[in-house]
Amino acid sequence: MSKTDPPTPSELKTIGLTPFIYCSNKALFRVSGDVPLGDALAMASDFLFLAKELTKDAAYAQDTDRHAWAAHYLTAMSKAVIDDAVKVLMPPPPAARTKAESKK
């Protein structure tokens, strides 16, 4: 791949900039960088499937707040992975590109 060719989808990886689950206003967890994007998104899909099933259980059963909390954390993790993937897939805004290009 030359400098002008965009990376192929199979070469894209998470950048690890997205925090999630906060304690005392500090991120307790962060998406790991260098994970192939396809693998990361597949994991987010699995998390969302499990969260959906847990919320369904919580809706029909008594005393299932543990299901709701598990679903809450799974959706937070899923959102962080997807947000990190979007940061990789979306080009930087024009102002950021101009600054980066002027530093070269």
Secondary structure by P-SEA (a helix, b strand, c coil): cccccccccccbbbccccccccccccccbbbbccccaaaaaaaaaaaaaaaaaaaaaaaccccaaaaaaaaaaaaaaaaaaaaaaaaaaccccaaaaaaaaaac
